[in-house]
Amino acid sequence: MRLNEIDFNDSAPVDGYGPGFFRIGSEVFHGPVLTGPGGTQSWGGYEDRDTLLALAGHVDVLFLGTGSEIAHIPAELRTALDDQNLGVEVMSSPAAARTYNVLLSEGRRIALAMLPVA
């Protein structure tokens, strides 16, 4: 069996999550979180759209985790992200974390914003 070392560049993978928290790059974050090429930070949720809009031009796709279940994001947020040509994929936070990790290992220009699971 051949093993390959994975290089995540300057971004950290999602190591785990639980009720109200995420573990990213061995650090625990409580509440909503944003991670990508600029590092990992707390995120203010759907109302904090400026933080997401700042990703335009730096990432090709933003994965947006909506918590335990998939849900629609506010239409105003979707429009603002579309206006900046920032691709958005909405899914549950667990699915978003898994997808982010896979594409991060491929060296893609991506970011991840997630609401915590219940």
C-alpha positions as CSV (number, residue, x, y, z in Angstrom):
1,M,0.0,0.0,0.0
2,R,1.4,3.4,-1.0
3,L,0.8,6.3,1.5
4,N,0.9,9.9,0.4
5,E,1.5,12.8,2.8
6,I,-1.2,15.5,2.5
7,D,-0.1,19.1,2.4
8,F,-2.8,21.6,3.3
9,N,-0.7,24.7,2.4
10,D,-1.5,27.6,4.8
11,S,-5.0,26.3,5.6
12,A,-6.0,23.8,8.3
13,P,-8.3,20.9,8.0
14,V,-11.4,20.3,10.1
15,D,-10.3,17.7,12.7
16,G,-13.7,17.3,14.3
17,Y,-16.9,18.9,15.6
18,G,-19.5,18.4,18.3
19,P,-22.4,20.3,19.8
20,G,-21.5,24.0,19.6
21,F,-17.8,23.6,18.6
22,F,-15.4,22.8,15.8
23,R,-11.8,21.5,16.1
24,I,-9.7,23.0,13.2
25,G,-6.0,22.5,13.0
26,S,-6.0,21.1,16.5
27,E,-7.6,24.3,17.9
28,V,-11.1,24.4,19.3
29,F,-13.6,27.1,18.2
30,H,-17.0,27.6,19.8
31,G,-19.9,28.9,17.7
32,P,-19.8,29.8,14.0
33,V,-16.4,29.6,12.4
34,L,-14.7,30.6,9.1
35,T,-11.6,28.9,7.9
36,G,-9.6,29.2,4.7
37,P,-6.4,30.7,3.2
38,G,-6.3,33.5,5.8
39,G,-6.5,31.2,8.8
40,T,-9.4,30.3,11.1
41,Q,-11.5,32.7,13.1
42,S,-14.9,33.1,14.7
43,W,-17.6,34.1,12.4
44,G,-20.7,36.2,13.2
45,G,-23.1,34.0,11.2
46,Y,-25.3,35.1,8.3
47,E,-25.4,38.7,9.5
48,D,-21.6,38.9,9.1
49,R,-21.5,39.0,5.4
50,D,-18.6,41.4,5.1
51,T,-16.2,38.7,6.4
52,L,-17.4,36.4,3.6
53,L,-17.3,39.0,0.9
54,A,-13.7,39.7,1.8
55,L,-12.9,36.2,0.4
56,A,-13.8,37.3,-3.2
57,G,-10.8,37.0,-5.4
58,H,-9.0,34.8,-2.9
59,V,-11.1,31.6,-3.2
60,D,-13.1,30.1,-5.9
61,V,-15.7,28.4,-3.7
62,L,-17.1,29.0,-0.3
63,F,-18.6,26.0,1.4
64,L,-21.3,27.2,3.8
65,G,-22.4,24.8,6.5
66,T,-25.9,25.5,7.8
67,G,-25.7,23.4,11.0
68,S,-27.0,19.9,11.6
69,E,-29.4,20.0,8.6
70,I,-29.2,21.7,5.2
71,A,-31.2,24.9,5.1
72,H,-31.5,27.9,2.8
73,I,-29.3,30.9,3.5
74,P,-30.8,34.4,3.5
75,A,-31.6,35.6,0.0
76,E,-29.7,38.9,0.6
77,L,-26.6,37.0,1.6
78,R,-26.8,34.8,-1.5
79,T,-27.2,37.8,-3.8
80,A,-24.3,39.7,-2.2
81,L,-22.0,36.7,-2.7
82,D,-23.2,36.1,-6.2
83,D,-22.6,39.8,-7.0
84,Q,-18.9,39.3,-6.0
85,N,-18.7,36.2,-8.2
86,L,-18.0,34.1,-5.2
87,G,-19.2,30.5,-5.7
88,V,-21.2,29.2,-2.8
89,E,-22.1,25.6,-2.0
90,V,-24.6,25.3,0.8
91,M,-24.9,22.0,2.8
92,S,-25.1,20.8,6.3
93,S,-22.0,21.6,8.4
94,P,-20.8,17.9,8.7
95,A,-21.0,17.5,4.9
96,A,-19.4,20.9,4.3
97,A,-16.5,20.0,6.6
98,R,-15.9,16.7,4.8
99,T,-16.0,18.3,1.4
100,Y,-13.7,21.1,2.5
101,N,-11.1,18.6,3.8
102,V,-11.1,16.6,0.5
103,L,-10.8,19.7,-1.7
104,L,-8.2,21.3,0.6
105,S,-6.1,18.2,0.2
106,E,-6.2,18.7,-3.5
107,G,-4.8,22.2,-3.2
108,R,-8.0,24.0,-4.2
109,R,-8.7,27.7,-3.5
110,I,-11.6,27.2,-1.0
111,A,-13.0,28.5,2.3
112,L,-15.5,27.2,4.8
113,A,-18.0,29.0,7.0
114,M,-20.0,26.8,9.3
115,L,-22.8,27.2,11.9
116,P,-22.4,24.7,14.7
117,V,-24.3,21.4,15.0
118,A,-26.9,21.0,17.8
